[in-house]
Amino acid sequence: MFADAARRMGYGIAVWDPDADAPAHQLAHHSFTTPFSDIAAREKFSRIVHAVTFEWESVPAELCEWLEQRHRVRPAGAVLRIIQDRIEQKQFLQSHGLPIQPFFTIESPDQLAEAVRKIRVPAVCKTATSGYDGKGQWTLRESSGVTAVEQALRTIAKPGLRWILEKFVNFERELSVLVVRGEEGECRIYPVVENRHEQGILRLTLMPSTVSPDVAVRAADLAGQAVTAFNGVGVFCVELFQTAEGELFINEVAPRPHNSGHYTLEACTVSQFEQQVRVVCRMPPGEARLLSPAAMVNLIGDEVRSITSGRGFYELLSIPGAVLHLYGKRVIRPGRKMGHVTFLADRGEVAAERAYQFMKCLG
């Protein structure tokens, strides 16, 4: 989707993704499919490109920092290095006075029980690095579950691997805010959206959210503060929890366009992907104006078959305001995001109802 926006704006695209089937390769003028550790590929890639960005925070920070000595890389490698380690990210946010849930660092499975005693259940244990869409995470509802999680950690333990234990937030809503920050520090902040997850995977995004105006303003303010604290330049998504009492906690910061921002392709004047192109190419950020209420539903795993077979296409596209995006991924796997559908409507509750009805058909 970034490559599509860049090509529309007249730019050539070089894609480096070790997965030869990655959809972005289909739009690339130059493709690199070797591992990121390939020194020859690094040199060749550097000779071709003029500016660099990324859409996955597990890209090696060292590679981005090496490229940054030669080209414009946005967000910067130093920002990526902090964000891609959950412990360092939490410590950074905490040091800037931003609200986060209590956490403990775990450097060996033997430390889990003591951390749980201190933080108390319910709690969530996560790998400090990697982990995506619920992978590398264990929820502890009762203290009796510590032994099972300890065993799980031992099966993957290796030198240098750390985990973070976070106090489980009894949230009422999961929220996220897209923040675009330019070279001069100017910010464009999109309206707060409300997210629903299933098994750790984003299922539904509602725009606008159902939060009060006061909460929406505070969420946007916190998101802007977080990105400014990083001195980040690029597109960022700040994920937050809202409690029943109205408190807000920052969960994580993603240094890239985000799944919860896909609605911007149709519902906003400038999409998150065009914003990424603009910032990395030294153009001013565009406005973040909402043109239409929207609801976005992810198509996960085999659900894509129900859309692409039989009368699936016809029935979906017969729904007013429905816009289908299929990503062109060749392999269907359980839990893999294969596409999404955005529902546009004059009112948010209408878009949400269409999304809910569609989800019932998928189930």
C-alpha positions as CSV (number, residue, x, y, z in Angstrom):
1,M,0.0,0.0,0.0
2,F,3.0,2.3,0.6
3,A,4.4,1.3,-2.8
4,D,1.1,2.0,-4.5
5,A,1.0,5.5,-3.0
6,A,4.6,6.1,-3.9
7,R,4.1,5.0,-7.5
8,R,1.0,7.2,-7.8
9,M,3.2,10.1,-6.8
10,G,5.8,9.3,-9.4
11,Y,8.5,7.6,-7.4
12,G,10.4,4.4,-8.2
13,I,10.3,1.6,-5.6
14,A,13.1,-0.7,-4.4
15,V,11.7,-3.4,-2.0
16,W,13.9,-5.5,0.3
17,D,11.9,-8.3,1.8
18,P,13.4,-11.8,2.2
19,D,10.0,-13.3,1.5
20,A,10.0,-13.5,-2.3
21,D,6.1,-13.8,-2.2
22,A,5.7,-10.5,-0.3
23,P,3.0,-8.5,-2.2
24,A,5.2,-5.3,-2.3
25,H,7.5,-7.1,-4.8
26,Q,4.7,-7.0,-7.3
27,L,4.9,-3.2,-7.5
28,A,8.7,-2.9,-7.2
29,H,11.1,-1.6,-9.8
30,H,13.9,-3.3,-7.9
31,S,13.4,-6.4,-5.7
32,F,15.8,-7.8,-3.0
33,T,14.8,-11.2,-1.5
34,T,18.1,-12.1,0.2
35,P,18.4,-12.1,4.1
36,F,19.0,-8.6,5.7
37,S,22.4,-9.9,6.7
38,D,23.5,-10.1,3.0
39,I,26.4,-7.6,2.7
40,A,26.4,-7.6,-1.1
41,A,22.7,-6.9,-1.2
42,R,23.1,-4.1,1.3
43,E,25.7,-2.4,-0.9
44,K,23.6,-2.8,-4.0
45,F,20.4,-1.6,-2.3
46,S,22.3,1.4,-1.1
47,R,23.5,2.3,-4.6
48,I,19.9,2.2,-5.9
49,V,17.9,4.1,-3.3
50,H,17.8,7.8,-2.4
51,A,15.6,7.5,0.7
52,V,14.6,4.6,2.9
53,T,11.6,3.7,5.2
54,F,10.2,0.5,6.6
55,E,6.8,-1.1,7.4
56,W,7.9,-3.6,10.0
57,E,9.7,-2.9,13.3
58,S,11.7,-6.1,13.2
59,V,13.9,-4.9,10.4
60,P,17.5,-4.8,11.9
61,A,18.1,-1.4,13.5
62,E,21.8,-1.9,12.6
63,L,20.9,-2.1,8.9
64,C,18.9,1.1,9.1
65,E,21.7,2.9,11.0
66,W,24.2,1.8,8.3
67,L,21.9,3.1,5.6
68,E,21.4,6.3,7.5
69,Q,25.1,7.1,7.1
70,R,24.4,7.2,3.3
71,H,20.8,8.1,2.8
72,R,17.8,9.7,4.5
73,V,16.1,7.0,6.7
74,R,12.8,7.8,8.3
75,P,12.0,7.0,11.0
76,A,15.6,7.0,12.2
77,G,17.5,3.9,13.1
78,A,17.9,5.1,16.7
79,V,14.2,5.4,17.1
80,L,13.6,2.0,15.7
81,R,16.2,0.5,18.1
82,I,14.3,1.8,21.1
83,I,10.9,0.9,19.9
84,Q,11.6,-2.7,18.7
85,D,12.6,-3.7,22.3
86,R,9.4,-3.5,24.5
87,I,11.5,-3.1,27.7
88,E,13.5,-0.2,26.3
89,Q,10.3,1.4,24.8
90,K,8.5,1.2,28.2
91,Q,11.5,2.6,30.0
92,F,11.7,5.5,27.5
93,L,8.1,6.4,27.8
94,Q,8.3,6.1,31.6
95,S,11.3,8.5,31.6
96,H,9.3,11.1,29.8
97,G,6.4,11.0,32.2
98,L,4.0,9.2,29.9
99,P,1.4,6.9,31.5
100,I,2.1,3.2,31.1
101,Q,1.0,0.1,33.0
102,P,3.5,-1.3,35.7
103,F,6.0,-3.7,34.3
104,F,9.0,-5.9,35.2
105,T,12.0,-7.0,33.2
106,I,12.6,-10.8,33.1
107,E,16.0,-12.0,32.0
108,S,15.5,-15.7,32.8
109,P,12.4,-18.0,33.2
110,D,13.4,-18.4,36.9
111,Q,12.6,-14.7,37.5
112,L,8.9,-15.0,36.4
113,A,7.5,-16.2,39.7
114,E,9.0,-13.4,41.7
115,A,7.9,-10.8,39.1
116,V,4.3,-12.2,39.3
117,R,4.4,-11.9,43.1
118,K,5.4,-8.3,42.8
119,I,3.1,-7.2,40.0
120,R,0.2,-9.6,40.9
121,V,-2.2,-11.3,38.5
122,P,-3.7,-10.7,36.1
123,A,-0.6,-10.0,34.0
124,V,0.8,-10.5,30.6
125,C,4.2,-11.8,29.7
126,K,5.7,-10.9,26.3
127,T,9.0,-11.4,24.5
128,A,10.9,-8.1,24.7
129,T,11.6,-8.3,20.9
130,S,9.6,-9.7,18.0
131,G,6.2,-11.1,18.6
132,Y,3.3,-9.8,16.5
133,D,-0.5,-10.4,16.4
134,G,-0.5,-12.1,19.8
135,K,2.6,-14.3,19.1
136,G,5.1,-14.5,21.9
137,Q,2.6,-13.5,24.6
138,W,1.2,-15.4,27.6
139,T,-1.7,-14.1,29.8
140,L,-1.6,-15.1,33.5
141,R,-5.1,-14.9,35.0
142,E,-4.1,-16.9,38.1
143,S,-0.9,-17.4,40.0
144,S,-1.3,-21.1,39.3
145,G,-0.4,-20.5,35.7
146,V,3.1,-19.5,36.4
147,T,4.6,-23.0,36.1
148,A,3.1,-23.5,32.6
149,V,4.4,-20.1,31.4
150,E,7.9,-20.8,32.9
151,Q,8.0,-24.0,30.9
152,A,7.0,-22.2,27.7
153,L,9.8,-19.6,28.3
154,R,12.4,-22.3,28.8
155,T,11.6,-23.9,25.5
156,I,12.5,-20.7,23.7
157,A,15.2,-19.3,26.1
158,K,18.5,-18.4,24.6
159,P,21.3,-16.0,25.5
160,G,20.2,-12.4,25.4
161,L,16.5,-13.2,25.2
162,R,14.4,-11.2,27.6
163,W,10.7,-10.9,28.5
164,I,8.6,-8.2,29.9
165,L,5.8,-8.8,32.5
166,E,3.1,-6.2,32.3
167,K,0.2,-5.6,34.7
168,F,-3.0,-6.5,32.8
169,V,-5.1,-3.4,32.3
170,N,-8.8,-4.0,32.8
171,F,-9.6,-1.7,29.9
172,E,-12.9,-0.6,28.6
173,R,-11.6,0.3,25.1
174,E,-8.5,-0.3,23.0
175,L,-7.7,2.9,21.2
176,S,-5.1,4.0,18.7
177,V,-4.0,7.3,17.2
178,L,-2.0,7.9,14.0
179,V,0.6,10.7,14.3
180,V,2.5,12.1,11.4
181,R,5.5,14.2,12.3
182,G,7.6,16.1,9.8
183,E,11.2,17.2,9.7
184,E,10.4,20.5,11.3
185,G,8.5,19.0,14.1
186,E,5.1,19.7,12.7
187,C,2.5,17.1,13.6
188,R,-0.7,15.9,11.9
189,I,-2.8,13.8,14.3
190,Y,-5.7,11.7,13.0
191,P,-8.8,11.2,15.1
192,V,-8.7,8.5,17.7
193,V,-10.1,5.1,16.6
194,E,-11.5,2.2,18.6
195,N,-10.1,-1.3,18.1
196,R,-11.4,-4.8,18.8
197,H,-9.0,-7.7,18.9
198,E,-9.6,-11.5,18.7
199,Q,-6.8,-13.8,19.9
200,G,-4.4,-10.9,19.8
201,I,-5.2,-10.0,16.2
202,L,-6.9,-6.8,15.2
203,R,-10.3,-7.7,14.0
204,L,-12.3,-4.4,13.8
205,T,-11.5,-0.7,13.8
206,L,-14.2,1.9,14.3
207,M,-13.9,5.5,13.2
208,P,-14.9,7.7,14.9
209,S,-14.5,6.0,18.3
210,T,-17.2,6.0,20.9
211,V,-15.0,7.8,23.5
212,S,-16.1,11.2,25.0
213,P,-14.6,14.3,23.4
214,D,-12.5,14.8,26.5
215,V,-10.9,11.3,26.3
216,A,-10.3,11.8,22.5
217,V,-8.5,15.1,23.2
218,R,-6.3,13.5,25.9
219,A,-5.5,10.5,23.7
220,A,-4.4,12.7,20.8
221,D,-2.3,14.8,23.2
222,L,-0.6,11.8,24.7
223,A,0.1,10.3,21.2
224,G,1.6,13.6,20.0
225,Q,3.7,13.8,23.2
226,A,5.0,10.3,22.7
227,V,6.1,10.7,19.1
228,T,7.7,14.1,19.9
229,A,9.6,12.6,22.8
230,F,11.2,10.1,20.4
231,N,11.9,13.1,18.1
232,G,10.3,10.8,15.5
233,V,9.9,11.7,11.9
234,G,7.5,9.6,9.9
235,V,4.2,7.9,10.5
236,F,3.6,6.4,14.0
237,C,0.7,4.7,15.6
238,V,0.2,5.0,19.4
239,E,-1.9,2.3,20.9
240,L,-3.7,3.0,24.2
241,F,-5.9,1.4,26.8
242,Q,-8.9,3.3,28.3
243,T,-10.1,2.1,31.7
244,A,-13.7,2.3,32.9
245,E,-12.6,5.3,35.0
246,G,-11.4,7.2,32.0
247,E,-7.7,6.7,32.6
248,L,-5.4,6.3,29.6
249,F,-2.3,4.1,29.4
250,I,0.0,3.9,26.4
251,N,0.5,0.3,25.4
252,E,2.9,0.4,22.5
253,V,4.2,2.7,19.8
254,A,4.6,1.4,16.2
255,P,7.0,3.4,14.0
256,R,5.1,2.8,10.8
257,P,1.7,2.8,9.2
258,H,-0.6,0.6,11.2
259,N,-3.4,-1.8,10.5
260,S,-5.8,0.3,12.4
261,G,-5.1,3.2,10.0
262,H,-6.0,1.4,6.8
263,Y,-9.4,3.2,6.9
264,T,-7.5,6.4,5.9
265,L,-7.2,5.0,2.3
266,E,-10.8,5.9,1.6
267,A,-12.0,7.9,4.6
268,C,-9.4,10.7,4.8
269,T,-8.0,13.4,2.6
270,V,-4.5,11.9,2.8
271,S,-3.9,8.3,3.7
272,Q,-1.3,7.1,6.2
273,F,0.7,5.6,3.3
274,E,0.8,8.9,1.3
275,Q,1.9,10.6,4.6
276,Q,4.8,8.1,4.8
277,V,5.8,8.9,1.2
278,R,5.6,12.7,1.9
279,V,7.7,12.6,5.1
280,V,10.5,10.4,3.8
281,C,10.7,12.5,0.6
282,R,10.9,15.8,2.5
283,M,7.4,17.0,1.6
284,P,5.1,18.6,4.1
285,P,2.7,16.3,5.9
286,G,-0.8,16.4,4.5
287,E,-3.9,17.2,6.4
288,A,-5.5,14.5,8.5
289,R,-9.1,15.3,7.9
290,L,-11.8,12.7,8.1
291,L,-14.1,12.7,5.1
292,S,-16.4,9.9,6.2
293,P,-17.1,7.7,9.2
294,A,-15.8,4.2,8.6
295,A,-15.4,0.7,10.0
296,M,-12.6,-1.6,9.0
297,V,-12.7,-5.4,9.2
298,N,-9.7,-7.6,8.7
299,L,-9.9,-10.7,6.6
300,I,-8.0,-13.4,8.5
301,G,-6.8,-16.8,7.2
302,D,-9.5,-18.8,5.3
303,E,-12.0,-16.0,5.5
304,V,-10.6,-14.7,2.3
305,R,-11.9,-17.8,0.5
306,S,-15.5,-16.9,1.4
307,I,-15.0,-13.5,-0.3
308,T,-13.3,-14.8,-3.4
309,S,-15.4,-17.8,-4.1
310,G,-19.1,-18.3,-5.0
311,R,-21.1,-15.2,-4.6
312,G,-18.8,-13.7,-2.0
313,F,-17.6,-10.8,-4.1
314,Y,-21.1,-10.0,-5.3
315,E,-22.7,-10.0,-1.9
316,L,-19.9,-8.0,-0.3
317,L,-19.8,-5.3,-3.0
318,S,-23.6,-5.1,-2.9
319,I,-23.3,-3.5,0.6
320,P,-23.4,0.3,0.3
321,G,-20.0,1.9,1.1
322,A,-18.0,-1.4,1.1
323,V,-14.5,-1.2,-0.2
324,L,-12.4,-4.4,-0.5
325,H,-8.7,-4.7,-0.4
326,L,-6.9,-8.0,-1.0
327,Y,-3.2,-8.0,-0.4
328,G,-2.1,-10.6,-3.0
329,K,-0.6,-13.0,-0.4
330,R,-0.3,-16.4,-2.0
331,V,-0.2,-18.6,1.1
332,I,-3.2,-18.7,3.4
333,R,-2.3,-19.4,7.0
334,P,-4.4,-19.4,10.2
335,G,-4.1,-15.9,11.8
336,R,-2.6,-14.3,8.7
337,K,-4.1,-11.0,7.5
338,M,-5.1,-11.6,3.9
339,G,-7.0,-8.3,3.3
340,H,-9.5,-5.9,4.7
341,V,-12.9,-4.4,4.0
342,T,-13.7,-0.8,4.8
343,F,-17.3,0.3,5.2
344,L,-18.1,4.0,4.7
345,A,-21.3,5.6,5.8
346,D,-22.8,9.0,6.7
347,R,-22.9,8.0,10.4
348,G,-20.4,5.9,12.4
349,E,-23.1,3.7,13.9
350,V,-24.3,2.7,10.4
351,A,-20.7,1.9,9.3
352,A,-20.2,-0.2,12.4
353,E,-23.5,-2.1,11.9
354,R,-22.6,-3.0,8.4
355,A,-19.2,-4.2,9.7
356,Y,-20.8,-6.3,12.4
357,Q,-23.3,-7.9,9.9
358,F,-20.4,-8.7,7.6
359,M,-18.4,-10.3,10.4
360,K,-21.4,-12.5,11.3
361,C,-21.4,-13.8,7.7
362,L,-17.7,-14.6,8.0
363,G,-18.2,-16.5,11.2
